[in-house]
């Protein structure tokens, strides 16, 4: 691999190149890293001429002869609080002298092939990467900071994190430690974020022109939450889905986060992303170190769609567990929406008979295998012998005899008061006093306590011992309130909690390495790159109504690939609108596919229909796993998208009509992503169309098959090469 990280000693400048971008910064007169450029790839010229040189009153600077290096004026790679920069900063600490702030100076740097592991935290995997480590040390030499840049040339991605070391003899306290800071020239930018709520996660794509001051999103819930997401983007006002400058950012973290964008008094923009400083007060003893979570960033001139496709490729190749990234995802039948707690051996075997007939491959036993309601036994993890008298191993064997794999639901992070665990270990329960609020009749286990992790790993392993298990659904059904711990300091609780979750996920995924883990958090309350490091797919939302799911999935796709979005066909009508099974299939086929129905009640006609859906999904699965997504329409009336193979020879176009209006019948959908010179055959009418025609003229809604409430899929396959250019 050609070196992508360069350092010019004469200008003290670092240049990080990817295939299409350049990232440049220098060491300035104060020994700090001054950011110069991030954007489309440029030559490795001396860019220091762009530095701000204006003198500003009330703004401190070290030396009047170098007024251009005032900390409050220049662009910084790692701004520190209380050191002359009054903008939002990445690091705030109380030093060994008991005072806020510490001034850091460049000490050295190292360039290496690959990357260093990030202890205890999920991170990009470093395949075909090159990394830069820059060491700073404080004036008193009692604090060391190492900035890490991991460059992925092929993906146009740069990952960043910081390592903070107590180099002195006394304790220091971190009160903010952010992963990424990026300063941008000017403020003619729009901020893009995804918002929502429970059963409508990431469905609201909010685009806000930047203004002076600070804006952004955050979570104090102990998880990313249903309302927001650690992803954000900054784009030019004129940027569209397929053109214009876009910067995309995402944090590989599943706990409390904060994204902020600040326009300063000079009209420039600072982007920050990292752990929230809410209830964060981390003491570092002598010789101890703290690692911030890793953040990724991309730049493209190809609009929001181009940003998404860069992120999708990167997540598939560098975040998702390699063993599952491109492997066939089994079509599952999950028992929850069809049965809820009404499950037992006879019911499961009855479902299995029909599950085989509709082509499903794994039967997932959701909640109800260890209890009959949501008030009991959470945390004990022992099978209900009245419902499953022969045990889970026997049940799994019977399913395998029928050709079905077996999956099981867990909610490891929670506990019911009506449980043995609650009575034996009240000190393991999260709480800040005698009053504790319940959600779903459950409380939260202190995952920052290693004893809790050991217990859960032992219980889950014992539960699955001797069981042929293909699939684990890992749920988390409440936020953390009254956050308090009897283990460790209160200021470290939230971060230690998520580190414990990661540790348990790591141990479970290593113990059951051939078992696919799907994570979930009351639906999509923890949909992030940290979870995807351990699980190749996430249950996107408890809203399975196709009218709601369409917006949820398209919003989620801004940052996350289709293969990560778990979606099922159900008969849910949460929106109050009723789409037919074809509508539900087209929506669910967007991602990792499955069913949640009481299939024992299906008619022969319905069984045949679902089998046809399953077969179609399996046939097109490679596009879900590897294809490029182009979002075509996403509004109140219609939604449309197309998945295109990397070589442009195959594509599946999907269209759903959310609200019918006769005046819209003549609207045209322009298709994207095809090769304009290829000839494609349509699966609907068998006719052949040039790629350029489909992309520039498109297809008319009125000509698509179906009536009101229509949902259509068209497969376009390239006609043999001899026909290309023939007509």
C-alpha positions as CSV (number, residue, x, y, z in Angstrom):
1,X,0.0,0.0,0.0
2,X,1.3,3.4,-1.0
3,X,2.1,5.6,2.0
4,X,-0.9,7.9,2.7
5,X,0.5,9.8,5.7
6,X,3.3,12.3,5.1
7,X,5.3,14.7,7.3
8,X,7.3,17.7,5.9
9,X,10.0,18.6,8.4
10,X,10.7,22.0,6.8
11,X,7.1,23.2,7.3
12,X,6.2,21.0,10.2
13,X,3.2,19.9,8.3
14,X,1.3,16.5,8.3
15,X,-0.7,15.5,5.2
16,X,-3.1,12.6,5.3
17,X,-4.3,11.4,1.9
18,X,-7.1,9.0,1.0
19,X,-8.2,8.1,-2.5
20,X,-10.2,11.3,-2.9
21,X,-9.5,13.5,0.1
22,X,-6.6,15.4,1.9
23,X,-6.4,16.3,5.6
24,X,-3.6,18.8,6.5
25,X,-2.4,20.3,9.7
26,X,0.9,21.8,11.0
27,X,2.7,22.3,14.3
28,X,2.5,26.0,15.0
29,X,4.7,28.4,17.1
30,X,2.9,27.4,20.3
31,X,3.7,23.7,19.7
32,X,0.0,23.0,19.0
33,X,-1.5,21.3,16.0
34,X,-3.1,23.9,13.7
35,X,-5.7,22.6,11.3
36,X,-5.3,23.8,7.7
37,X,-7.5,21.8,5.3
38,X,-9.9,18.9,5.0
39,X,-11.6,18.3,1.6
40,X,-11.1,17.1,-1.9
41,X,-7.6,15.7,-2.6
42,X,-5.0,18.4,-3.3
43,X,-1.2,18.3,-3.8
44,X,1.1,18.2,-0.8
45,X,1.8,22.0,-1.0
46,X,2.6,24.4,1.8
47,X,-0.8,25.5,3.0
48,X,0.3,27.6,5.9
49,X,-0.6,30.8,4.0
50,X,-4.3,30.2,4.9
51,X,-3.7,30.7,8.6
52,X,-5.6,33.6,10.3
53,X,-3.3,36.6,10.9
54,X,-5.6,39.1,12.4
55,X,-5.1,40.6,15.8
56,X,-8.2,40.6,18.0
57,X,-8.6,42.5,21.3
58,X,-9.6,40.5,24.3
59,X,-8.1,37.5,22.7
60,X,-5.0,36.2,24.4
61,X,-1.9,35.3,22.5
62,X,1.6,34.1,23.6
63,X,3.7,36.7,21.7
64,X,2.7,39.8,19.9
65,X,5.1,38.9,17.1
66,X,3.1,35.8,16.4
67,X,-0.5,37.2,16.8
68,X,-1.7,34.6,14.3
69,X,-1.3,31.9,16.8
70,X,-3.8,33.1,19.4
71,X,-5.5,30.0,20.7
72,X,-8.9,31.6,20.2
73,X,-8.3,32.4,16.5
74,X,-6.5,29.5,14.8
75,X,-8.0,26.2,13.8
76,X,-7.1,23.4,16.3
77,X,-6.9,19.7,16.2
78,X,-7.1,19.2,19.9
79,X,-8.3,22.4,21.7
80,X,-7.9,22.3,25.5
81,X,-10.2,24.1,28.0
82,X,-9.0,27.2,29.9
83,X,-5.9,27.7,27.7
84,X,-7.0,30.8,25.7
85,X,-9.5,29.1,23.4
86,X,-13.0,30.2,24.4
87,X,-14.8,28.0,21.9
88,X,-16.0,24.4,22.7
89,X,-13.0,22.3,23.5
90,X,-12.1,18.6,23.5
91,X,-10.3,18.2,26.8
92,X,-11.2,19.6,30.2
93,X,-9.3,18.5,33.2
94,X,-8.3,19.3,36.8
95,X,-4.5,19.0,37.0
96,X,-2.3,17.7,39.7
97,X,-2.1,21.3,41.1
98,X,-5.9,21.2,41.5
99,X,-6.5,23.8,38.8
100,X,-8.4,23.6,35.5
101,X,-6.5,23.5,32.2
102,X,-3.2,22.2,31.0
103,X,-1.2,23.6,28.1
104,X,0.1,20.9,25.8
105,X,3.0,21.0,23.4
106,X,4.0,18.7,20.5
107,X,6.6,16.1,21.6
108,X,6.9,13.5,18.8
109,X,5.0,11.4,16.3
110,X,5.0,7.9,14.8
111,X,3.6,6.6,11.6
112,X,2.8,2.9,11.3
113,X,1.2,0.4,8.9
114,X,-2.1,-0.9,10.3
115,X,-3.3,0.4,13.7
116,X,-3.0,-0.1,17.4
117,X,-5.9,-1.8,19.1
118,X,-8.2,0.4,21.2
119,X,-8.4,-1.3,24.6
120,X,-11.9,-2.2,25.9
121,X,-13.7,-0.2,23.2
122,X,-15.0,-1.2,19.8
123,X,-13.1,0.4,16.9
124,X,-12.4,0.2,13.2
125,X,-10.5,-3.0,12.4
126,X,-7.5,-1.5,10.6
127,X,-7.5,-3.6,7.5
128,X,-5.5,-1.8,4.8
129,X,-5.0,1.2,7.1
130,X,-2.1,3.4,8.0
131,X,-2.0,5.3,11.3
132,X,-0.4,8.4,12.8
133,X,0.2,8.8,16.5
134,X,1.1,12.3,17.8
135,X,2.4,12.8,21.3
136,X,1.9,16.0,23.3
137,X,3.2,16.6,26.8
138,X,2.2,19.3,29.3
139,X,4.6,22.1,30.4
140,X,4.9,20.4,33.8
141,X,5.3,17.0,32.1
142,X,2.7,15.4,34.2
143,X,0.0,14.9,31.5
144,X,0.6,13.2,28.1
145,X,-1.9,13.1,25.3
146,X,-1.6,10.9,22.2
147,X,-3.7,11.8,19.3
148,X,-4.4,8.8,17.0
149,X,-5.4,9.1,13.3
150,X,-6.3,5.9,11.4
151,X,-6.4,6.5,7.7
152,X,-8.4,4.2,5.3
153,X,-7.4,5.4,1.8
154,X,-9.8,3.1,-0.1
155,X,-12.8,4.2,1.9
156,X,-12.0,8.0,2.2
157,X,-12.4,7.6,5.9
158,X,-10.2,8.9,8.8
159,X,-10.8,7.6,12.3
160,X,-9.7,9.6,15.3
161,X,-9.4,9.0,19.1
162,X,-7.3,10.3,22.0
163,X,-5.3,8.6,24.7
164,X,-4.8,10.7,27.9
165,X,-2.0,9.5,30.3
166,X,-1.3,10.7,33.8
167,X,2.5,11.1,33.7
168,X,2.8,12.5,37.1
169,X,2.7,11.3,40.7
170,X,-0.7,12.6,41.8
171,X,-4.2,12.0,40.5
172,X,-5.8,14.2,37.8
173,X,-9.5,14.4,36.9
174,X,-11.0,14.4,33.4
175,X,-14.2,16.3,33.1
176,X,-14.5,16.2,29.3
177,X,-12.6,14.0,26.8
178,X,-13.9,14.4,23.3
179,X,-12.9,12.1,20.4
180,X,-12.9,14.5,17.4
181,X,-12.6,18.2,16.7
182,X,-12.8,19.7,13.2
183,X,-12.7,23.4,12.4
184,X,-14.2,24.5,9.1
185,X,-13.8,27.8,7.2
186,X,-17.0,29.9,7.3
187,X,-20.4,28.9,8.4
188,X,-22.3,28.5,5.1
189,X,-23.2,25.0,6.1
190,X,-26.3,22.9,7.0
191,X,-26.3,20.5,9.9
192,X,-28.0,17.2,9.2
193,X,-29.1,14.9,12.1
194,X,-31.7,12.1,12.5
195,X,-34.3,12.4,15.2
196,X,-37.4,10.5,16.3
197,X,-38.9,8.7,19.2
198,X,-39.8,5.2,20.3
199,X,-41.3,3.4,17.3
200,X,-40.2,6.3,15.0
201,X,-36.4,6.2,15.4
202,X,-34.3,8.2,13.0
203,X,-37.3,8.8,10.8
204,X,-37.0,12.6,11.0
205,X,-34.1,13.9,8.9
206,X,-33.5,17.4,10.2
207,X,-31.5,19.8,8.1
208,X,-30.7,23.1,9.8
209,X,-28.7,26.0,8.4
210,X,-26.0,26.9,10.9
211,X,-26.2,30.1,12.8
212,X,-23.9,31.8,15.4
213,X,-23.7,29.9,18.6
214,X,-23.8,26.2,19.4
215,X,-26.2,23.5,18.4
216,X,-26.2,19.7,18.2
217,X,-27.6,16.6,19.8
218,X,-26.8,14.5,22.9
219,X,-28.0,11.7,25.1
220,X,-27.9,11.4,28.9
221,X,-29.9,8.1,29.0
222,X,-27.0,5.6,29.2
223,X,-27.6,4.8,25.5
224,X,-27.9,6.7,22.3
225,X,-31.7,6.6,22.7
226,X,-34.7,6.6,20.4
227,X,-34.7,10.3,20.0
228,X,-31.2,10.9,18.5
229,X,-28.2,9.2,17.1
230,X,-24.4,9.8,17.3
231,X,-24.3,10.3,13.6
232,X,-24.3,13.8,12.1
233,X,-23.3,15.5,8.8
234,X,-22.4,19.0,7.7
235,X,-23.1,19.9,4.1
236,X,-23.2,22.9,1.8
237,X,-26.7,24.5,1.5
238,X,-26.8,23.6,-2.2
239,X,-25.9,19.9,-1.5
240,X,-28.4,17.4,-2.7
241,X,-28.7,13.6,-2.5
242,X,-26.2,13.1,-5.3
243,X,-24.1,16.3,-5.5
244,X,-22.4,18.9,-3.2
245,X,-19.9,18.9,-0.4
246,X,-20.7,16.8,2.6
247,X,-18.7,15.9,5.8
248,X,-20.1,12.9,7.7
249,X,-19.3,12.0,11.3
250,X,-20.1,9.0,13.5
251,X,-19.0,7.9,16.9
252,X,-18.2,4.2,17.6
253,X,-19.9,4.3,21.0
254,X,-23.2,3.2,22.5
255,X,-23.4,5.3,25.7
256,X,-24.0,8.9,26.5
257,X,-22.7,11.0,23.6
258,X,-22.6,14.7,22.6
259,X,-22.3,16.1,19.1
260,X,-22.0,19.8,18.8
261,X,-21.5,22.3,16.0
262,X,-20.5,25.9,17.0
263,X,-20.2,29.0,14.8
264,X,-17.7,31.3,16.5
265,X,-17.5,35.1,16.7
266,X,-15.3,35.1,13.5
267,X,-17.9,33.1,11.5
268,X,-16.0,29.8,11.4
269,X,-17.4,26.4,12.4
270,X,-16.2,23.9,14.9
271,X,-17.5,20.3,15.0
272,X,-17.0,18.1,18.1
273,X,-18.1,14.5,18.8
274,X,-17.5,12.3,21.8
275,X,-18.6,11.1,25.2
276,X,-21.1,13.5,26.9
277,X,-19.6,15.3,29.9
278,X,-22.9,14.8,31.7
279,X,-22.1,13.1,35.1
280,X,-18.6,12.4,33.8
281,X,-15.7,12.9,36.2
282,X,-13.0,10.4,35.6
283,X,-10.0,10.2,38.0
284,X,-6.7,9.1,36.6
285,X,-4.1,7.9,39.1
286,X,-0.4,8.0,38.5
287,X,0.5,6.0,35.3
288,X,-3.2,5.4,34.4
289,X,-4.6,6.2,30.9
290,X,-8.0,6.9,29.4
291,X,-9.0,6.2,25.8
292,X,-11.8,8.2,24.2
293,X,-14.1,6.3,21.9
294,X,-13.2,6.3,18.2
295,X,-14.9,8.7,15.8
296,X,-15.0,8.4,12.0
297,X,-15.2,11.1,9.4
298,X,-15.7,11.2,5.7
299,X,-15.7,13.9,3.0
300,X,-17.3,13.8,-0.4
301,X,-18.4,16.1,-3.2
302,X,-21.1,13.5,-4.2
303,X,-23.8,14.6,-1.9
304,X,-25.6,12.9,0.9
305,X,-25.9,9.7,-1.1
306,X,-22.2,9.6,-1.7
307,X,-21.5,10.1,2.0
308,X,-23.9,7.3,2.9
309,X,-22.3,4.9,0.4
310,X,-18.8,5.7,1.8
311,X,-20.0,5.0,5.3
312,X,-21.9,1.8,4.3
313,X,-18.8,0.3,2.7
314,X,-16.7,1.2,5.7
315,X,-19.1,-0.2,8.2
316,X,-19.4,-3.5,6.3
317,X,-15.7,-3.9,5.9
318,X,-14.2,-2.3,9.0
319,X,-16.8,-2.4,11.8
320,X,-19.2,-5.4,11.4
321,X,-17.7,-8.7,12.6
322,X,-15.8,-10.0,9.5
323,X,-17.3,-13.5,9.9
324,X,-20.8,-12.2,9.3
325,X,-20.2,-9.1,7.1
326,X,-20.9,-10.8,3.8
327,X,-22.3,-14.1,5.0
328,X,-25.9,-15.1,4.2
329,X,-28.2,-13.8,6.9
330,X,-30.8,-16.4,7.9
331,X,-34.5,-15.6,7.3
332,X,-36.0,-15.8,10.7
333,X,-39.4,-16.3,12.2
334,X,-39.5,-14.4,15.6
335,X,-42.2,-15.4,18.0
336,X,-42.8,-12.0,19.7
337,X,-45.4,-10.2,17.7
338,X,-47.2,-13.4,16.7
339,X,-47.3,-14.9,20.2
340,X,-46.0,-12.6,22.8
341,X,-45.7,-14.6,26.1
342,X,-48.0,-17.4,24.7
343,X,-45.2,-19.8,23.9
344,X,-44.5,-23.4,24.8
345,X,-43.0,-26.6,23.3
346,X,-46.2,-27.5,21.4
347,X,-46.7,-24.0,20.1
348,X,-43.1,-23.8,18.8
349,X,-43.3,-27.1,17.1
350,X,-46.5,-26.1,15.5
351,X,-44.9,-22.8,14.3
352,X,-42.0,-24.8,13.0
353,X,-44.1,-26.8,10.6
354,X,-45.3,-23.7,8.8
355,X,-42.0,-21.9,9.2
356,X,-40.4,-24.5,7.0
357,X,-43.1,-24.1,4.4
358,X,-42.6,-20.4,4.0
359,X,-38.8,-20.8,3.7
360,X,-37.6,-19.5,7.0
361,X,-34.3,-20.8,8.3
362,X,-34.2,-19.9,12.0
363,X,-37.0,-19.9,14.6
364,X,-36.3,-17.3,17.3
365,X,-37.9,-17.9,20.7
366,X,-38.4,-14.4,22.0
367,X,-39.5,-13.4,25.6
368,X,-41.6,-16.0,27.4
369,X,-39.2,-19.0,27.5
370,X,-38.3,-18.3,31.2
371,X,-41.4,-16.4,32.4
372,X,-45.1,-15.8,31.7
373,X,-45.2,-12.0,32.1
374,X,-42.8,-9.0,32.4
375,X,-42.9,-9.0,36.2
376,X,-40.7,-11.9,37.0
377,X,-37.4,-13.8,36.6
378,X,-35.5,-11.3,34.5
379,X,-31.9,-11.8,35.6
380,X,-32.2,-15.5,36.6
381,X,-32.1,-16.9,33.1
382,X,-33.5,-20.3,33.7
383,X,-35.9,-22.1,31.4
384,X,-39.6,-22.4,32.4
385,X,-39.9,-26.1,32.8
386,X,-43.7,-26.0,32.7
387,X,-43.6,-24.5,29.3
388,X,-40.5,-26.3,28.0
389,X,-40.4,-29.5,30.1
390,X,-37.8,-31.1,27.8
391,X,-35.5,-28.1,27.9
392,X,-33.9,-25.9,25.3
393,X,-31.4,-28.5,23.9
394,X,-34.3,-30.9,23.2
395,X,-36.3,-28.2,21.5
396,X,-33.4,-27.1,19.4
397,X,-32.7,-30.6,18.3
398,X,-36.4,-31.1,17.2
399,X,-36.2,-27.8,15.2
400,X,-32.9,-28.9,13.5
401,X,-34.5,-32.2,12.6
402,X,-37.1,-30.1,10.6
403,X,-34.3,-28.1,9.0
404,X,-34.6,-25.0,11.2
405,X,-32.0,-23.3,13.2
406,X,-32.7,-22.1,16.7
407,X,-32.5,-18.6,18.2
408,X,-33.1,-17.2,21.7
409,X,-33.9,-13.8,23.2
410,X,-32.0,-12.3,26.2
411,X,-32.1,-9.0,28.0
412,X,-28.9,-9.4,30.1
413,X,-28.7,-5.8,31.4
414,X,-31.9,-5.9,33.3
415,X,-33.5,-7.4,36.4
416,X,-37.0,-7.9,37.9
417,X,-37.6,-7.4,41.6
418,X,-39.4,-10.7,41.5
419,X,-36.2,-12.7,40.9
420,X,-33.6,-14.6,42.8
421,X,-30.8,-12.3,41.5
422,X,-32.5,-9.2,42.9
423,X,-32.9,-10.7,46.4
424,X,-29.3,-12.1,46.5
425,X,-27.5,-9.0,45.1
426,X,-29.3,-5.8,45.8
427,X,-25.9,-4.1,45.6
428,X,-25.8,-5.0,41.9
429,X,-28.8,-2.8,41.0
430,X,-28.3,0.7,39.7
431,X,-29.8,3.3,41.9
432,X,-29.0,6.6,43.6
433,X,-31.1,6.2,46.7
434,X,-34.1,4.5,48.2
435,X,-36.4,5.7,45.4
436,X,-36.1,3.8,42.1
437,X,-38.4,4.3,39.1
438,X,-39.4,1.2,37.2
439,X,-39.8,0.7,33.4
440,X,-41.5,-2.5,32.2
441,X,-41.3,-3.7,35.8
442,X,-37.5,-3.8,35.7
443,X,-34.4,-2.2,37.0
444,X,-30.9,-2.0,35.6
445,X,-27.9,-4.1,36.6
446,X,-24.6,-2.3,37.2
447,X,-22.7,-3.5,34.2
448,X,-19.6,-1.5,35.3
449,X,-19.2,-4.1,38.1
450,X,-17.0,-7.0,36.9
451,X,-18.9,-9.4,39.2
452,X,-22.1,-8.7,37.3
453,X,-20.4,-9.4,34.0
454,X,-19.0,-12.7,35.3
455,X,-22.4,-13.7,36.6
456,X,-24.2,-12.9,33.3
457,X,-21.6,-14.7,31.2
458,X,-21.8,-17.8,33.4
459,X,-25.7,-17.8,33.4
460,X,-26.0,-17.3,29.6
461,X,-23.3,-19.8,28.9
462,X,-24.9,-22.4,31.2
463,X,-28.3,-21.7,29.6
464,X,-26.9,-22.4,26.1
465,X,-24.6,-25.3,27.1
466,X,-25.3,-28.2,24.8
467,X,-27.9,-26.2,22.8
468,X,-27.4,-25.8,19.0
469,X,-27.9,-22.1,18.7
470,X,-27.6,-20.0,15.5
471,X,-29.0,-16.7,16.7
472,X,-29.1,-14.6,19.8
473,X,-31.4,-11.5,20.1
474,X,-29.8,-9.1,22.7
475,X,-32.4,-6.6,24.0
476,X,-32.3,-3.6,26.4
477,X,-35.7,-2.2,27.3
478,X,-35.2,0.9,29.4
479,X,-32.9,3.9,29.9
480,X,-30.9,4.5,33.1
481,X,-32.4,6.8,35.6
482,X,-31.2,7.4,39.2
483,X,-27.7,6.5,37.9
484,X,-25.8,5.4,41.0
485,X,-23.4,2.6,41.8
486,X,-22.0,0.9,44.8
487,X,-18.9,-0.1,42.8
488,X,-16.5,2.7,41.9
489,X,-17.0,6.5,41.7
490,X,-20.2,8.0,40.5
491,X,-18.4,10.2,37.9
492,X,-17.3,7.1,36.1
493,X,-20.6,5.2,36.2
494,X,-22.0,5.8,32.7
495,X,-18.8,5.0,30.8
496,X,-18.0,2.0,32.9
497,X,-21.5,0.7,32.3
498,X,-21.1,0.6,28.5
499,X,-17.6,-0.8,28.8
500,X,-19.2,-3.6,30.8
501,X,-21.7,-4.2,28.1
502,X,-19.0,-4.4,25.5
503,X,-17.0,-6.8,27.7
504,X,-20.0,-9.1,28.0
505,X,-20.7,-8.9,24.3
506,X,-17.1,-9.7,23.5
507,X,-17.1,-12.8,25.7
508,X,-20.4,-14.0,24.4
509,X,-19.4,-13.5,20.8
510,X,-16.1,-15.3,21.3
511,X,-17.8,-18.2,23.3
512,X,-20.5,-18.6,20.6
513,X,-18.4,-17.5,17.6
514,X,-20.7,-19.1,15.0
515,X,-23.9,-17.6,16.5
516,X,-25.2,-14.4,14.9
517,X,-26.0,-11.8,17.6
518,X,-28.7,-9.2,16.8
519,X,-28.8,-6.3,19.2
520,X,-31.9,-4.4,20.1
521,X,-32.9,-1.7,22.6
522,X,-36.6,-1.4,22.8
523,X,-36.3,-1.4,19.0
524,X,-33.8,1.1,17.8
525,X,-32.8,2.8,21.0
526,X,-29.1,1.8,20.6
527,X,-28.5,1.8,16.9
528,X,-24.8,2.7,16.6
529,X,-21.4,1.6,15.4
530,X,-20.4,0.3,18.8
531,X,-23.1,-2.3,18.8
532,X,-22.4,-3.2,15.1
533,X,-18.8,-4.1,16.1
534,X,-20.2,-7.1,17.9
535,X,-23.5,-7.7,16.0
536,X,-23.9,-7.6,12.2
537,X,-27.5,-6.3,12.5
538,X,-29.7,-4.3,14.8
539,X,-33.4,-4.4,15.2
540,X,-34.2,-1.0,13.8
541,X,-37.5,-0.3,15.6
542,X,-40.5,-1.9,17.4
543,X,-42.6,-0.2,14.7
544,X,-43.1,-2.8,12.1
545,X,-46.0,-1.1,10.4
546,X,-44.6,-0.6,6.8
547,X,-45.8,3.1,6.6
548,X,-43.7,3.9,9.7
549,X,-40.8,1.6,8.8
550,X,-40.2,3.2,5.4
551,X,-39.2,6.5,7.0
552,X,-37.3,4.8,9.8
553,X,-35.2,2.7,7.4
554,X,-34.5,5.5,5.0
555,X,-33.4,7.8,7.9
556,X,-31.2,5.0,9.3
557,X,-29.6,4.5,5.9
558,X,-28.0,7.9,6.1
559,X,-25.2,6.3,8.1
560,X,-25.8,2.6,8.3
561,X,-25.9,-0.1,5.6
562,X,-29.0,-2.0,4.6
563,X,-27.4,-5.3,5.9
564,X,-27.3,-3.8,9.4
565,X,-31.1,-2.9,9.5
566,X,-33.1,-5.9,10.7
567,X,-36.7,-5.7,9.4
568,X,-39.6,-8.2,9.5
569,X,-42.9,-8.7,7.8
570,X,-45.7,-8.4,10.4
571,X,-49.4,-7.6,10.5
572,X,-48.8,-4.5,12.7
573,X,-50.9,-1.4,11.9
574,X,-49.4,1.1,14.3
575,X,-49.9,4.0,11.8
576,X,-53.6,3.3,11.5
577,X,-53.1,2.5,7.8
578,X,-53.3,-1.0,6.4
579,X,-50.8,-2.0,3.8
580,X,-51.1,-5.4,2.1
581,X,-48.6,-8.2,2.3
582,X,-46.8,-7.0,-0.9
583,X,-46.4,-3.6,0.7
584,X,-45.0,-5.2,3.9
585,X,-42.6,-7.4,1.9
586,X,-41.2,-4.5,-0.1
587,X,-40.5,-2.5,3.0
588,X,-39.0,-5.4,5.0
589,X,-36.8,-6.4,2.1
590,X,-34.9,-3.2,2.6
591,X,-32.6,-5.0,5.2
592,X,-31.9,-8.3,7.0
593,X,-35.2,-10.0,6.5
594,X,-37.6,-12.1,8.6
595,X,-41.2,-12.6,9.9
596,X,-43.1,-11.9,13.1
597,X,-46.5,-13.6,12.6
598,X,-48.5,-16.4,14.1
599,X,-47.9,-18.5,11.0
600,X,-50.0,-21.3,12.3
601,X,-53.1,-19.3,11.3
602,X,-52.1,-18.7,7.7
603,X,-54.1,-20.0,4.8
604,X,-52.6,-22.0,2.0
605,X,-52.7,-19.0,-0.2
606,X,-50.9,-16.9,2.4
607,X,-48.2,-19.6,2.9
608,X,-47.5,-19.6,-0.8
609,X,-47.3,-15.8,-0.9
610,X,-44.8,-15.7,2.0
611,X,-42.7,-18.4,0.4
612,X,-42.5,-16.4,-2.8
613,X,-41.3,-13.4,-0.7
614,X,-38.7,-15.5,1.0
615,X,-37.4,-16.9,-2.2
616,X,-37.2,-13.4,-3.8
617,X,-35.4,-12.0,-0.8
618,X,-32.8,-14.8,-0.8
619,X,-32.3,-14.3,-4.6
620,X,-31.6,-10.6,-4.0
621,X,-29.8,-10.8,-0.7
622,X,-26.4,-10.1,-2.2
623,X,-27.5,-6.6,-3.0
624,X,-28.6,-6.1,0.6
625,X,-25.2,-7.4,1.9
626,X,-22.9,-5.7,-0.6
627,X,-24.8,-3.3,-2.9
628,X,-24.8,0.4,-3.2
629,X,-28.0,2.2,-2.0
630,X,-29.4,5.2,-3.9
631,X,-32.3,6.9,-2.2
632,X,-34.6,8.2,-4.9
633,X,-37.7,9.6,-3.1
634,X,-38.5,10.1,0.5
635,X,-41.6,12.3,1.2
636,X,-45.1,12.1,2.5
637,X,-46.5,10.6,-0.7
638,X,-43.9,8.2,-2.0
639,X,-40.7,6.4,-1.0
640,X,-38.3,4.8,-3.5
641,X,-34.8,3.4,-3.5
642,X,-32.6,1.2,-5.5
643,X,-29.8,-1.2,-4.6
644,X,-27.2,-1.6,-7.3
645,X,-24.4,-4.2,-7.5
646,X,-20.8,-2.9,-7.4
647,X,-20.3,-3.9,-11.1
648,X,-23.6,-2.2,-12.1
649,X,-24.9,-5.5,-13.7
650,X,-27.8,-6.0,-11.4
651,X,-30.2,-3.8,-9.4
652,X,-33.5,-4.0,-7.5
653,X,-35.7,-0.9,-7.6
654,X,-38.3,-0.5,-4.9
655,X,-41.3,1.9,-4.8
656,X,-44.0,2.3,-2.2
657,X,-47.0,4.7,-2.4
658,X,-47.7,6.0,1.1
659,X,-50.7,8.2,0.3
660,X,-52.8,8.0,-2.9
661,X,-53.5,11.1,-4.9
662,X,-54.8,10.8,-8.5
663,X,-52.9,14.0,-9.4
664,X,-49.6,12.2,-8.8
665,X,-50.1,9.4,-11.2
666,X,-48.1,11.0,-13.9
667,X,-45.1,11.7,-11.7
668,X,-41.8,10.2,-12.9
669,X,-39.1,8.4,-10.7
670,X,-35.6,8.8,-12.1
671,X,-33.4,5.8,-11.3
672,X,-29.8,6.3,-10.2
673,X,-26.7,4.2,-9.9
674,X,-26.8,2.3,-13.2
675,X,-24.2,2.2,-15.9
676,X,-25.6,4.5,-18.6
677,X,-24.1,2.4,-21.4
678,X,-25.5,-0.9,-20.2
679,X,-28.7,-2.4,-21.5
680,X,-31.0,-3.7,-18.7
681,X,-33.9,-6.1,-18.8
682,X,-36.9,-5.3,-16.6
683,X,-38.4,-8.1,-14.5
684,X,-41.9,-6.5,-14.8
685,X,-42.4,-6.2,-18.6
686,X,-39.4,-8.1,-19.9
687,X,-38.4,-5.1,-22.0
688,X,-34.8,-3.8,-22.4
689,X,-33.9,-0.3,-21.4
690,X,-30.6,1.6,-21.6
691,X,-29.2,2.7,-18.3
692,X,-29.0,6.3,-19.5
693,X,-32.7,6.3,-20.3
694,X,-33.7,4.9,-16.9
695,X,-31.6,7.5,-15.1
696,X,-32.5,10.6,-17.2
697,X,-36.1,9.8,-18.1
698,X,-37.1,7.3,-15.5
699,X,-40.3,5.4,-15.0
700,X,-43.8,6.8,-14.5
701,X,-45.7,6.0,-11.4
702,X,-48.9,5.3,-13.3
703,X,-47.1,2.6,-15.4
704,X,-45.9,0.7,-12.3
705,X,-48.1,-2.4,-11.6
706,X,-50.6,-2.2,-8.8
707,X,-53.4,0.1,-7.8
708,X,-53.8,2.5,-4.8
709,X,-51.3,1.8,-2.0
710,X,-49.1,0.1,-4.5
711,X,-45.7,-1.4,-3.6
712,X,-43.5,-2.5,-6.5
713,X,-40.1,-4.1,-6.9
714,X,-38.4,-4.3,-10.3
715,X,-35.2,-6.2,-10.9
716,X,-33.0,-4.8,-13.6
717,X,-30.4,-7.2,-15.0
718,X,-27.8,-6.4,-17.6
719,X,-28.3,-8.0,-20.9
720,X,-25.3,-9.8,-22.3
721,X,-22.4,-7.6,-23.4
722,X,-22.9,-8.3,-27.1
723,X,-26.1,-6.4,-26.9
724,X,-24.6,-3.3,-25.3
725,X,-24.5,-0.4,-27.7
726,X,-26.4,-2.4,-30.3
727,X,-29.5,-0.1,-30.3
